[in-house]
C-alpha cells in the first residue's frame, strides 16, 4: 500500500512539474496590475487548444489566481489554460470590463504559439460575473472588433452559472435589496441594462460561437435565464447545449470544476472534445466549426 501511495504521489508531482506557469503577463501596454493574465501550459506539444477563464465576483471583486483544479485538469487534457484579470466597478464600467476581456483574448490570440497553444482554437469560459462577461464578449461583436478580432475567431463559449443573460427580465423577479449587486454594475437605466445583456445581441449570421451553458439546477433564476438564452441562440441558428448541475451550489459548481468524477467537468470535456478532435482520433484539433447541437 505504501508503495502504491508513493507511486501516486510521484505521478502527481511529475504531472504538476510538467505544467509550466507564467504569471502576471500584461495584455495591454501601460495597464493596471489587474489587466494581466496567468497562463498554464503543457511542457510539450504544439497547437494546443486554449481555454480562457474569467473569474467571478459580482463585477467588483475576485482574483485570477483563484482557479482551484482547473489549470491542472485542462493542461492534463491537452489544453493551454489562461486565467484573466480585469478591472472592477466602480473604478470602471461594464463596457471597460468587457473591453479588458477582449484585449486579453487578442493578446492570447497573438501569443498562443509561444506557449504551445493554437490561435485557431480559443474557448472563452467563466463563472458568475465572469460567465456574463464571457457571454457578452461572445455575442456583442463590438468588443472583439475594438481589439482587432471577430466573433469568428472564437471557437466556443462556456458560461458557468450566471443569471445575467437578460438583466431587465431578471430584475423583474428580484427584490430591491437583492437587485443592488446588479444595478450597481448595470445601472438602473433599462436601456443600459438591455445593451449589456448578452441575449440582446443574439441574431443570425454574426458568427456567434457555439455555447455550452452550465448552471446549478436548483437555482430558479439561473435555470430560467439559461434556458431562455439557449433558446434564443438556437432560434438564431447557434449551437447551444444546456447542462443543469444537480447537487451543486453556485460556489461548488465552480470550485469542483476539474474533478475527474464531477458531472459538469465530464460535460465540459465531452463538449470541448467534440469541437477540437476529429471523430476516431482523439488527438489533433478539428479544423471546422461545430454544427448546431
Order of alpha helices (4+ residues) and beta strands (2+ residues): alpha-beta-beta-beta-alpha-beta-alpha-beta-alpha-alpha-beta-alpha-alpha-alpha-beta-alpha-beta-alpha-alpha
